[in-house]
């Protein structure tokens, strides 16, 4: 996909979305790999996509709501609880990825 984007567009910034990933790691994924932490699944996938993009000179942007939602749920809260993303989590986000603030409310 990044090769196609590179040929057809001059921008090297791509919005990769990655929002609305509710129930991440359930369904077929869980059948194959067992129960895994949803935040870890999101972060692993983001790292893979960011690495591919970086090799082709792309900066990425993504909706940040899943980081907030998954952090809250992992702590026993809900999507609507206020949360501050800890520095150690921020450091896990690849350098060529920028989060866009998104909140329905």
N, C-alpha and C positions, 0 to 999 in steps of 0.2 A: 504494500500500500504506500509506504513512504517513497519508494522509487517512482511510483506513478504520480504521486503528489509533486515530487521534485521536478518532474518533466512538465507538468501542466500548470504549475503555479509558481510565482516568484517568491511568495512568502515562505519563510522557514519556521513559521509558528503554526502549530496544529492543535486544535481543541480535541482531546481524546475522550471527552465526556466522562465516563466511568462513574456516573451517578445512577441512582435508582437501582442499585445492586442489592436490593433487599433479599434476604434468605441466601446470601452468598455462601457457597460451599455445601448446599443441600442438593437434593435431587441426584442426578447421575454422578456428579463429582463425589458426593458422599458415598455412593455405592462403590466407586472405584478406589478412592483414597481414604475412606473412613472419615470420622469427624475431625475437622481441623478448625482452627481459629479463623473466623471470617476476616479479621483485620490483617492477619498474616497472609491469607490468600490474596487480598486486595493489594497489599504491599509487594508481594512476590510478582504478581502480574504487572504492576506498575513498573517495577524495576526492569523486567524483561522488555517491556515496550519502550521504556526510556533508553535502554541500552541500544536497541535497534535504531531508534530515532537519532541518538547522539552520533552513531557511526555515519549517519547520512546528513549530519549538520542541522538537525531540527531541534527547536525549543518546543516544549509541550505546555499546554495549559489544560487543566481539568477542573471540574466542579468539585469543590471541597466538602460538600455536605456528607459524603459517606465517611470521611475521616471523623467528623464530629459524631455522626450517628453510631458508627461502630465503636468508637471510644466510649460513648455513654452506655451503650448496651453491654459492653464488656465489663463495665463497672456496676452493672445491675440497674442502670438508669434507663431513661427513654430518650428518644430523639430530641425531645423538646427541652431537656435539661440543659442548663448552661454548662459549657465545658471550655477549658483552656487547653489547647494542645501543648503538651509538655515539650520542652526543648529536645529531649531524647527522641521523641516522635518526629519532630520537625527535621532533625538531622538524618532520619531514615529516608526522607523524601529525596529522590534523585535531584541533583543540582540543575538539570535541564527541565525540571517540572515546576510550574507555578500553579498554585491553587487559586481558583476563582471563588469568591464568597457567594454562596447560594443558600437561601433559606425561604421556604414557602411563606413564612409568617413574620 
